[in-house]
């Protein structure tokens, strides 16, 4: 990574149909060093979102045409990892709760108070940090015509999205063998085992052979109990799994 990439400002998109509000947000957000993008409608905001791919979006909840709830739903559909903060009026608590149920990071009331904005941004950034950490637990690569999915850290229900995304690469590539490589630090809870089991069952239907490498002995015993050992082959190391016939 170059120095330029490391210091690249964080992108943020603000969607509001009031020019004065957009101006106020520009003044506030400029203090935090954001690369700021603004839109005066939900439709325009989505166009800018697709082009700039900001990590954080602030959207007014009541706008002509596409309102903030619709914007939130569409952004989460296109890029679930994006954090959205909704801007509400004091009488919009039902809409604010609806937005939180749709995975908004926070809501802030008009008139905007600097402390409320800072709190919302801090919450959104922390959620992005956690998401990136979870994503780092799962990564995939090709090795000797095998798709290798490396697992690190604690694999749980929170890892499901990233496991499924990595696994989905096997299908379009026509991979016939997939190796789950357990890093020395890897642990798996019940939800993680259930996800892995489902991926193994899906693989059988697709004709994809599953191998597992580096699984600790205690987890092998658990996999025996849930029946995974009858469906996959275990190897002590990645090298052994790649050489398997």
Residue pairs with C-beta under 8 A, 6 or more apart in sequence:
8 35
9 33
9 34
9 35
10 33
10 34
10 35
10 55
10 56
11 34
11 35
11 37
11 52
11 53
11 54
11 55
11 56
12 29
12 34
12 35
12 36
12 37
12 54
12 55
12 56
12 57
12 58
13 37
13 38
13 39
13 45
13 48
13 49
13 52
13 54
13 56
13 57
13 58
14 22
14 25
14 26
14 29
14 36
14 37
14 38
14 39
14 57
14 58
14 59
15 38
15 39
15 40
15 41
15 42
15 44
15 45
15 57
15 58
15 59
15 60
15 63
15 68
15 71
16 22
16 25
16 38
16 40
16 58
16 59
16 60
16 63
16 87
17 40
17 41
17 60
17 63
17 64
18 60
19 40
21 60
21 87
21 110
21 112
22 38
22 40
24 112
25 36
25 38
25 58
25 112
26 36
26 38
28 112
28 114
28 117
29 36
30 36
32 121
35 54
37 48
37 52
37 54
39 45
39 47
39 48
41 63
41 64
41 65
41 66
42 59
42 63
42 65
42 66
42 67
42 68
42 70
42 71
43 65
43 66
45 57
45 59
45 71
46 66
46 71
46 74
46 75
49 57
49 75
49 78
49 79
49 82
50 78
53 79
54 82
55 81
55 82
55 83
55 128
56 82
56 83
56 84
56 85
56 105
56 121
56 124
56 125
56 128
57 71
57 75
57 82
57 83
57 84
57 85
58 84
58 85
58 86
58 87
58 120
59 68
59 71
59 72
59 84
59 85
59 86
59 87
60 68
60 86
60 87
61 67
61 68
61 69
61 86
61 87
61 88
61 89
61 92
61 95
61 96
61 99
61 107
62 68
62 89
62 92
62 95
66 74
68 86
68 87
68 95
68 99
69 86
69 95
69 98
69 99
69 102
71 84
72 84
72 86
72 99
72 102
72 104
73 102
75 82
75 84
76 82
76 84
76 102
76 103
80 103
80 161
81 128
81 131
81 135
83 105
83 124
83 125
83 127
83 128
84 99
84 103
84 104
84 105
85 104
85 105
85 106
85 107
85 108
85 120
85 121
85 124
86 95
86 96
86 99
86 104
86 106
86 107
86 108
87 107
87 108
87 109
87 110
87 112
88 95
88 96
88 99
88 107
88 108
88 109
88 110
89 109
89 110
90 109
90 110
96 107
99 107
100 107
105 120
105 123
105 124
105 127
106 119
106 120
106 123
106 124
107 120
108 116
108 117
108 120
109 116
133 153
134 158
134 159
134 162
135 162
136 152
136 153
137 151
137 152
137 153
137 154
137 155
137 159
137 162
138 149
138 150
138 151
138 152
138 155
138 159
138 162
138 163
138 165
138 166
139 149
139 150
139 166
140 147
140 148
140 149
140 150
140 166
140 169
141 147
141 148
141 150
142 148
142 173
143 179
143 238
143 242
144 242
145 175
145 176
145 177
146 175
146 177
146 178
146 179
146 211
146 241
146 242
147 169
147 170
147 173
147 175
147 177
147 178
147 179
148 178
148 179
148 181
148 238
149 163
149 166
149 167
149 178
149 179
149 180
149 181
150 181
150 183
151 180
151 181
151 182
151 183
151 186
151 188
152 183
152 185
152 186
153 183
153 185
153 186
153 187
154 186
154 187
154 188
154 189
154 192
155 163
155 186
155 187
155 188
155 189
155 192
155 195
155 196
156 188
156 189
156 191
156 192
157 191
157 192
157 195
159 192
159 195
160 191
160 195
163 195
163 196
163 199
164 195
164 199
167 178
167 199
167 202
169 175
170 178
170 203
170 206
170 208
171 206
175 208
176 207
176 208
176 209
177 208
177 209
177 210
177 211
178 203
178 208
178 209
178 210
178 211
179 210
179 211
179 212
179 213
179 238
179 241
179 242
180 196
180 210
180 211
180 212
180 213
181 212
181 213
181 214
181 238
181 241
182 212
182 213
182 214
182 215
182 216
182 219
183 214
184 214
186 214
186 216
187 219
188 196
188 219
188 222
193 222
193 223
193 226
193 228
196 228
197 226
197 227
197 228
199 210
200 210
200 228
200 231
200 232
201 231
203 209
203 210
204 231
209 233
210 231
210 232
210 233
211 232
211 233
211 234
211 235
211 241
211 244
212 223
212 232
212 233
212 234
212 235
212 241
213 234
213 235
213 236
213 237
213 238
213 240
213 241
214 235
214 236
214 237
214 238
215 223
215 234
220 229
220 234
223 229
223 232
223 234
233 241
233 244
235 241
235 244
